[in-house]
Amino acid sequence: MTNLIAPLSSDQIEKLTIEAIHEHRAALARAEAAYESWQTAEAAEADTAVDLLANYTRLMLAAHAQQLVLATLIDRLGFIPRVLPS
């Protein structure tokens, strides 16, 4: 991934980093909502609990992958840009 962003300017990297921060925040929000749904179904012993756990797991894997992208961009940029809440 480092080779992909190597030719980019600092301004381009900063823009990508800010976008990645927004994407990561959204990914975490989706995973948190999935976790709450799973926990509610689990507590109610609902038949959907297994499917909801699988969905939560998928979303957490995606959030972790997004975190790796974000960490690479921040490392290349050299700082964490200021990003306002969405």
C-alpha positions in Angstrom: 0.0 0.0 0.0 2.9 2.3 0.7 3.9 2.1 -3.0 0.4 3.2 -4.0 0.6 6.4 -2.1 4.3 7.1 -2.5 3.9 9.4 -5.6 1.1 11.5 -4.0 1.7 15.0 -2.7 1.2 15.8 1.0 -2.0 17.6 0.1 -3.4 14.5 -1.6 -2.3 12.3 1.3 -4.0 14.7 3.7 -7.2 14.6 1.7 -7.1 10.8 1.6 -6.4 10.7 5.3 -9.4 12.9 6.2 -11.6 10.7 4.0 -10.2 7.6 5.7 -11.0 9.0 9.1 -14.6 9.7 8.1 -14.8 6.2 6.6 -13.3 4.6 9.8 -15.7 6.5 12.1 -18.6 5.3 9.9 -17.3 1.7 10.0 -17.0 1.7 13.7 -20.6 3.1 14.1 -21.9 0.3 11.8 -20.0 -2.3 13.9 -21.3 -0.8 17.1 -24.9 -0.9 15.9 -24.4 -4.5 14.7 -23.0 -5.4 18.2 -26.0 -3.9 19.9 -28.4 -5.8 17.6 -26.5 -9.0 18.2 -26.5 -8.5 22.0 -30.3 -7.8 22.0 -31.0 -10.9 20.0 -28.7 -13.0 22.1 -30.4 -11.9 25.3 -33.8 -12.7 23.8 -32.5 -16.0 22.6 -33.7 -15.1 19.1 -33.0 -17.3 16.1 -31.3 -14.4 14.4 -28.5 -14.1 16.9 -26.1 -16.3 14.9 -26.7 -14.3 11.7 -26.3 -11.0 13.7 -23.0 -12.3 15.2 -21.7 -13.1 11.7 -22.7 -9.6 10.6 -21.0 -8.0 13.5 -17.9 -10.0 12.9 -17.8 -9.0 9.2 -18.2 -5.3 10.1 -15.4 -5.5 12.7 -13.1 -7.1 10.2 -13.9 -4.3 7.8 -13.3 -1.7 10.5 -9.9 -3.3 11.3 -8.9 -3.3 7.7 -9.9 0.4 7.4 -7.8 1.1 10.5 -4.7 -0.4 8.8 -5.3 1.9 5.8 -5.8 4.9 8.0 -2.6 4.1 10.0 -0.6 3.8 6.8 -1.9 7.2 5.6 -1.2 8.9 8.9 2.3 7.4 9.0 3.0 8.7 5.5 1.4 12.1 6.2 3.4 12.5 9.5 0.5 13.9 11.6 -3.1 13.4 12.3 -5.1 16.0 10.5 -7.9 17.9 12.4 -11.2 16.4 11.4 -14.5 17.8 12.5 -17.2 15.4 13.6 -19.4 14.2 10.7 
